[in-house]
Amino acid sequence: MQTSIHAWHYGTRQPVQLDCDLGKITALTPATTAPAENVWLAPTLVDLQVNGYGGVDFQQDNLRAEDLLSAVHQLHAAGVGRFLLTLVTDEWPRLTARFRHLKKLRDTSPELRFAIAGWHIEGPFLSSEPGFCGAHDPALMLDPTPEKICELAGIAARDPLLLTLSPERAGALEAIALAASLGGVISLGHTDASSEILKRAVEAGASAFTHLGNGCPRTLDRHDNILWRVLETPGLTVSLIPDGLHLSPAPFRLLHQLLDSTKIFYTTDAMSAAGAGPGSYSLGRLKVEVGADQVVRQPGRTNFAGSALRPIDGVLRAAQMLGCPWQKVWCRYSETPAKLMGLRSELRVGGPANFCLLTFGAGGAFQRCEAYQAGVRGEGVMAAPPRRAGLGTSGVE
C-alpha cells in the first residue's frame, strides 16, 4: 500500500512530503505548499525504561500477548514506536522466569518484536541502602555474578539488553566487563558509588546512568553526593525523567547546562498507571497510588515508585522547563536513546516507514500524536496509518 504524508518536518521546520510503499520510506522531499493542518512529522519516540503502561503491569507472571499488544498500542498513542520492556528487582528465580515468559510472548508477534526492541533489567544488583534502593525491596538485592550475567544474556539472546546496576556491589566491576563483552549496555544507578568506583565502572564498560536525580535519598550531602560525582565522571550518557516532579525545573535546566547535549536522553520510568489516570495500581508486588498530579507513591511513603508520565507529555514538559520549542528536545527521546542501544530512530529513505505524527491546534496547542508502525524490517506492511487530514493513500491530500 502506497502512502503519502504532507506535514511539517520536525528538524527543518519546513513542509515535506513523505512517501511510503510496502513498509519502507521511498521518498522524503520538500513540499511547495504548507500542510492543510498543523501536522508535524518526526521519528517515533524510543523509551528505554517502561515497567508497564495503560493498566498493564509488566512485573506480573500471567501476562498474555494481548496484554502486551494493549500496552504497545497505548504507547503508540503517546508517540512511542519502540521501547525496552523493563523488569525490576524480584527474587531471582521469579525474575528470570518472568523474563523468559515475556521473551516468548514477544517473539510470537512481528508487531511485538518490533515495538519491544529489547529489555531493561533494573535490579536486583542495586544498592540496598535506604534511599538508594528506591522502591526496590532491599532484602532482594544480590551481588552480580558471572553466572547471573550470562543467564540474563542467554535469555535476551540477540535482543538489545540494558542492565542497571550499582557498581559498588561485590563483583560488579567484573560483571560490567563481562556484560559489555556479551553485547549488553550497562547503566549505573541506585548507587552511592564513590568517584573512583564510577570511573572504574566506565573503564570496565559502563556507558550510561539511570534516571539521574532519582534512586537516591531526598536529602544529600551538599558537598559530596552521587549527583556531583556523576557530573564529573566522563563517559556516561544519563537519562532524565522530564515530568517536572522527579526533577524540578531548576535542576533539570542546570543538568542541561552542565552535561553535553548528546549525553542526555529522556525516559518515563512508566508503570501501569501511565496513560491510565489516577487510582490504585500494582508494580510487581507493590501496591501504589497515583494522584491527579501523576505522582506514583507507595501508600504512606514519600518516595516515588516509577511514574505515570505519558511519553509525549515528557517531551512537552521538557521543552517548557527549558524554554525552547519541542522540536529542539525531540532527539533526546528518539535518536539519542536509540543510538545508546544500537537502534535507529530516524526518518530516512530506504528505512522502515515508522514515524510519529503530531497535530497542534490554534495557537500551537498540542492536540494529539500517534506513532505509526507501517513496516517491520522488511516483513511487510503491519499497519497503515488511518486516513485523515494531511494523510492519504496513493497520493497527497
JOTAKA-V268592 format. One record per helix or strand. SS is the DSSP state (H for helix, E for strand). FROM is the first residue (numbers start at 1). TO is the last residue. If there is no record, write none. Layout:
# JOTAKA-V268592
[[SS:FROM:TO] [SS:FROM:TO]]
This chain:
# JOTAKA-V268592
[[E:2:9] [E:15:21] [E:24:30] [E:39:42] [E:45:50] [E:52:53] [E:56:57] [H:65:76] [E:80:88] [H:92:107] [H:110:115] [E:116:122] [H:138:140] [H:146:156] [E:160:165] [H:172:181] [E:185:188] [H:195:204] [E:208:209] [H:226:231] [E:237:240] [H:249:258] [H:261:263] [E:264:266] [E:270:270] [E:279:283] [E:286:290] [E:295:298] [E:304:307] [H:311:322] [H:326:333] [H:335:340] [E:352:352] [E:354:360] [H:362:364] [E:366:373] [E:375:375] [E:381:381] [E:388:388] [E:391:393]]
